[in-house]
Amino acid sequence: MNPGDFPSPGGLFAPLSPLLAQISFAPDSAALDRLSRAQAVRTQSGQRIRFIPPKDDGRGYEARIWACGEVETRSGNWHDFFNALVWLTFPYAKAALNARHAQALAALLEGRGRERDAMTHFDECGVIVVSSDAALLDLLRGFHWRELFWARRADLESVLRCFVFGHATYEQLLAPFRGLTAKAVLYEVGEDWLQLPLPAQLLDLDQRLAAELAAGAHADPRALHPLPLMGLPGVTLDSESAAYYDDTWQFRPGRRGGGA
């Protein structure tokens, strides 16, 4: 299919577009199998990733991926469909997340703990925000939504990119709603980076994020930056009015105040 044939509010499905251009926009297990065979993604334990129906054998989800490379994927399920596509789009980062889960499980930690909560939250709802303008990233950190989304709107569209990572967020973007928020990791890049082809950008982000995860970064869920996706240009027509950003329930001032 053509990338323009699937719903992509604000261009937020762009990271998946190289894959979606090859298959129908539907949660099809056979299509996922074809894509996975072509890419041969592996875990850090060396297991080849395969998308299989759920098993009731007592083995945990992350433990099965680490031990066997088997990602439980329900047929006809959008949530699992997007999870599989993210595995194929960001294979190094997804493998690094799985390795972190496996390490925590091996340590026999009680409960999930803050670190696993952070990893799960980013896995479900994460977004990578990239800009060549450090001031835009500072506005995001400081919860200055009106200035970011409205006063700097033209700059936002030219020198800032959002790469959705979380598969739950992709599912939510099928029917965007007031308050839809992702948790962001922020990177400042040079202007030349923004001119790279999409596959090169995705590879760089994948490797960069994977290296940080392997080094133990992003272990605190409170350190991930909230990003109200409905404020981005193009996600909703409502955002074409400045008054839209008066909605402080959706565009909250935030706990960091001045942008710590």
C-alpha positions as CSV (number, residue, x, y, z in Angstrom):
1,M,0.0,0.0,0.0
2,N,1.0,3.6,-0.3
3,P,2.0,5.5,2.9
4,G,-0.8,8.0,2.2
5,D,-3.4,5.3,2.4
6,F,-3.2,4.8,6.2
7,P,-4.3,7.3,8.9
8,S,-1.4,9.3,10.0
9,P,-2.4,12.3,12.1
10,G,0.3,14.9,12.0
11,G,2.6,12.5,10.2
12,L,3.1,10.5,13.5
13,F,2.9,7.1,11.7
14,A,6.0,8.1,9.6
15,P,8.4,5.8,11.4
16,L,6.3,2.8,10.4
17,S,5.8,4.0,6.8
18,P,8.6,1.9,5.2
19,L,6.9,-1.3,6.5
20,L,3.3,-0.1,6.0
21,A,4.2,0.5,2.3
22,Q,4.8,-3.2,1.9
23,I,1.6,-4.6,3.5
24,S,-2.1,-3.9,4.0
25,F,-3.0,-1.6,6.9
26,A,-4.6,-4.3,9.0
27,P,-3.4,-6.5,11.9
28,D,-2.4,-9.5,9.7
29,S,-0.2,-12.2,11.3
30,A,0.8,-13.5,7.9
31,A,2.1,-10.1,6.8
32,L,4.1,-9.7,10.0
33,D,5.6,-13.1,9.4
34,R,6.7,-12.1,5.9
35,L,8.2,-8.9,7.3
36,S,10.0,-10.6,10.1
37,R,11.5,-13.3,7.8
38,A,12.9,-10.5,5.6
39,Q,14.6,-8.6,8.4
40,A,15.7,-11.4,10.8
41,V,15.7,-9.3,13.9
42,R,17.4,-10.8,17.0
43,T,17.4,-10.4,20.7
44,Q,20.6,-9.6,22.6
45,S,20.5,-13.3,23.7
46,G,20.9,-14.2,20.0
47,Q,17.3,-15.5,19.4
48,R,15.6,-14.6,16.2
49,I,12.4,-12.7,16.7
50,R,9.2,-14.4,15.7
51,F,5.6,-13.3,16.2
52,I,3.6,-16.2,17.5
53,P,0.1,-16.7,19.0
54,P,-0.1,-16.5,22.8
55,K,1.0,-19.5,24.8
56,D,-0.4,-20.7,28.2
57,D,2.8,-22.4,29.5
58,G,3.5,-20.3,32.5
59,R,6.5,-18.5,31.0
60,G,6.4,-14.7,31.2
61,Y,6.1,-12.4,28.2
62,E,9.6,-10.8,28.4
63,A,11.2,-14.1,29.6
64,R,9.9,-15.9,26.5
65,I,11.3,-13.2,24.2
66,W,14.7,-13.4,25.8
67,A,14.8,-17.2,25.9
68,C,13.2,-18.1,22.6
69,G,12.7,-14.9,20.5
70,E,9.0,-15.5,20.6
71,V,6.8,-12.3,20.8
72,E,3.3,-13.2,21.7
73,T,1.1,-11.6,19.1
74,R,-2.7,-11.9,19.0
75,S,-4.3,-12.3,15.6
76,G,-6.4,-9.3,14.5
77,N,-5.1,-7.2,17.4
78,W,-4.0,-3.7,16.6
79,H,-2.0,-3.3,19.9
80,D,0.1,-6.4,19.1
81,F,0.3,-5.5,15.4
82,F,2.0,-2.2,16.2
83,N,4.2,-3.8,18.8
84,A,5.5,-6.1,16.0
85,L,6.1,-3.2,13.6
86,V,8.0,-1.3,16.3
87,W,10.2,-4.4,16.8
88,L,11.0,-4.3,13.1
89,T,11.5,-0.5,13.0
90,F,13.6,-0.1,16.2
91,P,15.1,-3.6,16.6
92,Y,18.2,-2.6,18.6
93,A,16.2,-0.5,21.1
94,K,13.5,-3.1,21.5
95,A,16.2,-5.8,22.1
96,A,17.9,-3.5,24.7
97,L,14.6,-3.1,26.5
98,N,14.0,-6.8,26.5
99,A,17.6,-7.4,27.9
100,R,16.9,-4.9,30.7
101,H,13.7,-6.8,31.6
102,A,15.6,-10.1,31.5
103,Q,18.3,-8.7,33.8
104,A,15.7,-7.5,36.3
105,L,13.9,-10.9,36.2
106,A,17.3,-12.7,36.7
107,A,17.9,-10.6,39.8
108,L,14.7,-11.9,41.3
109,L,13.5,-8.4,42.1
110,E,10.1,-8.3,43.9
111,G,7.4,-6.7,41.8
112,R,8.1,-4.7,38.7
113,G,10.0,-1.9,40.4
114,R,10.6,1.7,39.2
115,E,13.1,0.7,36.5
116,R,10.8,-1.9,34.8
117,D,7.9,0.5,35.1
118,A,9.9,3.1,33.2
119,M,10.9,0.7,30.5
120,T,7.3,-0.6,30.1
121,H,5.9,3.0,30.0
122,F,8.3,4.0,27.3
123,D,7.7,0.7,25.4
124,E,4.0,1.4,25.4
125,C,3.8,5.2,25.2
126,G,7.3,6.5,24.2
127,V,8.2,9.1,21.6
128,I,11.6,10.3,20.5
129,V,11.6,14.1,19.9
130,V,14.5,15.4,17.7
131,S,15.2,19.1,17.0
132,S,18.1,21.2,15.7
133,D,16.7,24.1,17.9
134,A,17.6,23.6,21.5
135,A,15.1,26.3,22.5
136,L,12.2,24.2,21.3
137,L,13.4,21.2,23.4
138,D,13.6,23.6,26.4
139,L,10.1,24.7,25.9
140,L,8.9,21.1,25.9
141,R,10.9,20.4,29.1
142,G,9.4,23.4,30.7
143,F,5.8,22.7,29.8
144,H,5.5,25.9,27.8
145,W,2.9,24.5,25.5
146,R,1.4,27.7,24.0
147,E,4.8,29.1,23.1
148,L,5.9,25.7,21.7
149,F,2.8,24.8,19.8
150,W,1.5,28.2,18.8
151,A,4.1,31.0,19.0
152,R,6.9,28.7,17.5
153,R,4.5,26.8,15.2
154,A,6.4,27.5,12.0
155,D,9.7,26.5,13.6
156,L,8.2,23.5,15.1
157,E,7.2,22.2,11.7
158,S,10.5,22.9,10.1
159,V,13.1,21.8,12.7
160,L,11.4,19.4,15.1
161,R,10.5,15.7,14.4
162,C,8.5,13.3,16.6
163,F,9.2,9.6,16.1
164,V,6.6,7.5,18.0
165,F,8.1,4.4,19.6
166,G,5.2,3.2,21.9
167,H,3.0,0.7,20.3
168,A,0.0,1.6,22.5
169,T,0.4,5.2,21.3
170,Y,0.2,4.0,17.7
171,E,-3.0,2.2,18.5
172,Q,-4.4,5.3,20.2
173,L,-3.6,7.4,17.2
174,L,-6.1,5.4,15.2
175,A,-8.7,7.5,17.0
176,P,-6.9,10.4,18.7
177,F,-8.5,11.9,21.8
178,R,-8.2,14.9,24.1
179,G,-5.4,14.4,26.5
180,L,-3.5,11.8,24.4
181,T,0.0,12.1,25.8
182,A,3.3,10.3,25.1
183,K,6.5,10.2,27.2
184,A,9.4,11.6,25.4
185,V,13.2,11.2,25.1
186,L,14.7,14.3,23.7
187,Y,17.7,14.6,21.3
188,E,19.3,17.8,19.9
189,V,20.7,17.2,16.4
190,G,22.4,19.3,13.7
191,E,20.4,20.7,10.8
192,D,22.0,18.2,8.4
193,W,20.5,15.4,10.4
194,L,17.0,16.6,9.6
195,Q,17.9,16.2,5.9
196,L,18.8,12.6,6.1
197,P,16.5,10.0,4.5
198,L,14.0,8.5,7.0
199,P,15.7,5.0,7.1
200,A,19.0,6.7,8.1
201,Q,17.3,8.7,10.8
202,L,15.5,5.6,12.2
203,L,18.8,3.7,12.3
204,D,20.6,6.5,14.1
205,L,17.8,6.9,16.7
206,D,17.5,3.1,17.2
207,Q,21.3,2.7,17.8
208,R,21.4,5.8,20.0
209,L,18.5,4.8,22.2
210,A,19.7,1.2,22.4
211,A,23.2,2.4,23.6
212,E,21.5,4.5,26.3
213,L,19.3,1.7,27.5
214,A,22.2,-0.7,27.6
215,A,24.1,1.8,29.8
216,G,21.2,1.9,32.2
217,A,19.6,5.2,31.1
218,H,15.9,6.0,31.2
219,A,15.3,4.1,34.4
220,D,13.2,6.7,36.1
221,P,9.6,7.1,34.8
222,R,9.5,10.6,36.1
223,A,12.4,11.6,33.9
224,L,10.5,11.0,30.8
225,H,9.0,14.2,29.4
226,P,5.2,14.4,28.9
227,L,4.3,15.4,25.4
228,P,0.6,16.2,24.6
229,L,0.4,14.9,21.1
230,M,-2.8,16.7,20.3
231,G,-0.9,19.9,20.4
232,L,1.3,19.0,17.5
233,P,0.3,20.6,14.1
234,G,-1.8,18.4,12.0
235,V,-3.0,15.9,14.7
236,T,-6.4,17.7,15.1
237,L,-8.0,20.6,13.3
238,D,-8.8,22.1,16.7
239,S,-5.1,23.1,17.1
240,E,-5.5,25.6,14.2
241,S,-6.8,28.1,16.8
242,A,-4.7,29.8,19.5
243,A,-7.6,29.4,21.9
244,Y,-7.2,25.7,21.7
245,Y,-4.1,25.9,23.9
246,D,-6.1,27.6,26.7
247,D,-7.2,24.1,27.7
248,T,-5.0,23.7,30.8
249,W,-6.5,20.3,31.5
250,Q,-4.8,19.0,28.4
251,F,-1.8,21.4,28.3
252,R,-0.8,21.4,31.9
253,P,1.8,23.7,33.4
254,G,3.6,20.6,34.8
255,R,5.7,19.8,37.9
256,R,9.0,21.1,36.5
257,G,7.9,24.7,36.3
258,G,10.8,26.4,34.7
259,G,12.1,23.5,32.6
260,A,14.4,21.5,34.9
